[in-house]
Amino acid sequence: MRERMPRTRPVPGDAYTISTPYGQVIISDHGRSVTFSIWDDVKQSEHNAALFRYVEHLHQSGIDRINADHISLPYLHPEIPLARGDRKLDVVYYKGPRIFECELKTRRELGLDVTARHLRDLVKRCENLIVLVPQDELEEARTIIEIIELTGKIIIETYEVPL
């Protein structure tokens, strides 16, 4: 196990370093600069990494009314609700007056029974439900949607988008 630095220690030049289990925060320039570095052994989940890339893509393509779960970005609109009943969507955005409600599913999540139950519940509560899957799982997702009898009620797209 890696040895961690003390919780807080002065750094030359009026800076302080705070170590956490996830990384290191360096506060310098009399509190005007804050830098956070994540330790190399801390990994972001596949789900959150894909969600981050997808939301960045939406924003870069000109969509500015977006909210997302699990991530924090300065342009997100927390007033846009993510909850649908007792479920919470991964992304909700508006393109013009139309709302789009997205649920991201990784390879591991796609074929699970809990995913099928989740989608059946969401389709009752969403106007335009989009299920985001890996590019090479689009056909599998279509088959699953057909098996659980939700064809025509869910849009299937990939979350693998260019940045």
C-alpha positions as CSV (number, residue, x, y, z in Angstrom):
1,M,0.0,0.0,0.0
2,R,1.3,3.5,-0.9
3,E,2.4,5.7,2.0
4,R,0.2,8.8,2.3
5,M,1.5,12.2,3.1
6,P,0.4,13.9,6.3
7,R,-3.2,15.3,6.2
8,T,-2.1,19.0,5.9
9,R,1.4,20.3,5.5
10,P,2.9,23.7,4.5
11,V,4.5,23.8,1.1
12,P,7.2,26.5,0.3
13,G,5.8,29.6,-1.3
14,D,2.6,30.1,0.8
15,A,0.9,26.9,-0.3
16,Y,-0.7,24.0,1.6
17,T,-1.2,20.4,0.6
18,I,-4.1,18.4,1.8
19,S,-4.0,14.6,1.1
20,T,-7.1,12.5,0.9
21,P,-7.7,8.9,0.1
22,Y,-8.5,10.0,-3.4
23,G,-5.8,12.5,-4.2
24,Q,-4.1,15.7,-3.2
25,V,-5.4,19.3,-3.0
26,I,-2.8,22.1,-3.2
27,I,-3.9,25.5,-2.2
28,S,-1.5,28.3,-3.2
29,D,-1.2,32.0,-4.1
30,H,-2.8,33.1,-0.8
31,G,-5.9,30.9,-1.5
32,R,-6.4,32.1,-5.1
33,S,-5.3,28.9,-6.7
34,V,-6.5,25.4,-5.9
35,T,-5.3,22.3,-7.7
36,F,-6.6,18.7,-7.2
37,S,-4.6,15.7,-8.4
38,I,-6.2,12.2,-8.3
39,W,-3.9,9.3,-7.2
40,D,-3.0,6.9,-10.0
41,D,-4.7,4.0,-8.4
42,V,-8.1,5.8,-8.2
43,K,-10.2,4.9,-11.3
44,Q,-13.4,6.4,-12.6
45,S,-16.1,3.8,-13.3
46,E,-16.8,3.0,-16.9
47,H,-20.3,4.3,-16.4
48,N,-19.3,7.7,-15.1
49,A,-16.5,8.1,-17.7
50,A,-19.0,7.3,-20.5
51,L,-21.5,9.7,-19.0
52,F,-19.0,12.5,-18.8
53,R,-18.0,12.1,-22.4
54,Y,-21.6,12.0,-23.6
55,V,-22.6,15.1,-21.6
56,E,-19.5,16.9,-22.9
57,H,-20.5,15.9,-26.5
58,L,-24.0,17.3,-25.9
59,H,-22.7,20.6,-24.6
60,Q,-20.1,20.9,-27.4
61,S,-22.9,20.3,-30.0
62,G,-24.7,23.4,-28.7
63,I,-27.2,21.9,-26.2
64,D,-27.0,24.1,-23.1
65,R,-30.0,22.9,-21.0
66,I,-28.6,19.7,-19.5
67,N,-28.5,18.0,-16.1
68,A,-26.7,14.8,-15.3
69,D,-26.3,12.4,-12.3
70,H,-23.0,11.2,-11.0
71,I,-20.9,14.0,-12.5
72,S,-20.3,17.7,-11.8
73,L,-19.8,20.2,-14.6
74,P,-20.2,24.0,-14.4
75,Y,-22.8,24.2,-17.2
76,L,-25.2,21.6,-15.8
77,H,-28.7,22.9,-14.7
78,P,-29.5,21.3,-11.4
79,E,-33.1,22.7,-11.6
80,I,-33.8,20.2,-14.4
81,P,-35.1,17.2,-12.4
82,L,-33.6,13.8,-13.0
83,A,-36.0,11.8,-10.8
84,R,-38.8,9.9,-12.4
85,G,-40.9,8.2,-9.6
86,D,-38.3,6.5,-7.4
87,R,-35.8,6.2,-10.3
88,K,-33.2,8.7,-11.3
89,L,-32.1,9.2,-14.9
90,D,-28.5,9.7,-15.9
91,V,-29.1,12.7,-18.2
92,V,-32.0,15.0,-19.0
93,Y,-31.6,17.6,-21.7
94,Y,-33.7,19.9,-23.8
95,K,-33.2,20.4,-27.5
96,G,-35.5,23.3,-28.3
97,P,-38.7,22.7,-26.5
98,R,-38.4,18.9,-26.5
99,I,-37.1,17.0,-23.5
100,F,-34.9,14.0,-23.8
101,E,-34.4,11.6,-20.9
102,C,-31.4,9.3,-21.0
103,E,-30.3,6.2,-19.2
104,L,-26.8,4.9,-19.9
105,K,-26.1,1.2,-19.8
106,T,-22.7,-0.4,-20.0
107,R,-22.0,-3.9,-21.5
108,R,-22.3,-5.4,-18.0
109,E,-25.6,-3.6,-17.2
110,L,-27.3,-4.2,-20.5
111,G,-28.6,-7.8,-20.1
112,L,-29.4,-7.7,-16.4
113,D,-33.0,-8.4,-15.2
114,V,-32.8,-5.3,-13.0
115,T,-32.2,-3.2,-16.2
116,A,-35.3,-4.6,-17.8
117,R,-37.4,-3.8,-14.8
118,H,-35.8,-0.3,-14.6
119,L,-36.6,0.4,-18.3
120,R,-40.2,-0.9,-18.0
121,D,-40.7,1.6,-15.1
122,L,-39.0,4.5,-16.8
123,V,-40.9,4.1,-20.1
124,K,-44.1,4.8,-18.2
125,R,-42.7,8.1,-16.8
126,C,-40.7,9.5,-19.6
127,E,-41.7,11.4,-22.8
128,N,-38.6,10.6,-24.9
129,L,-36.6,7.9,-23.2
130,I,-33.2,7.2,-24.8
131,V,-31.1,4.2,-23.8
132,L,-27.4,4.8,-24.4
133,V,-25.2,1.8,-25.0
134,P,-21.8,1.0,-26.4
135,Q,-21.6,1.1,-30.2
136,D,-21.0,-2.6,-30.6
137,E,-24.0,-3.4,-28.4
138,L,-26.7,-1.5,-30.4
139,E,-28.1,-4.6,-32.0
140,E,-28.1,-6.5,-28.7
141,A,-29.9,-3.6,-27.1
142,R,-32.5,-3.6,-29.9
143,T,-33.0,-7.4,-29.3
144,I,-33.4,-6.9,-25.6
145,I,-35.9,-4.0,-26.0
146,E,-37.9,-6.3,-28.4
147,I,-37.9,-9.2,-25.9
148,I,-39.1,-7.0,-23.1
149,E,-41.8,-5.6,-25.5
150,L,-40.7,-2.0,-25.4
151,T,-40.0,-1.6,-29.2
152,G,-41.1,1.8,-30.4
153,K,-41.2,3.2,-26.8
154,I,-37.5,3.6,-26.3
155,I,-34.8,5.2,-28.6
156,I,-31.5,3.4,-28.6
157,E,-28.3,5.3,-29.3
158,T,-24.7,4.9,-28.5
159,Y,-22.8,6.8,-25.9
160,E,-19.6,6.5,-27.8
161,V,-19.4,9.9,-29.3
162,P,-16.5,12.0,-30.6
163,L,-15.1,14.8,-28.4
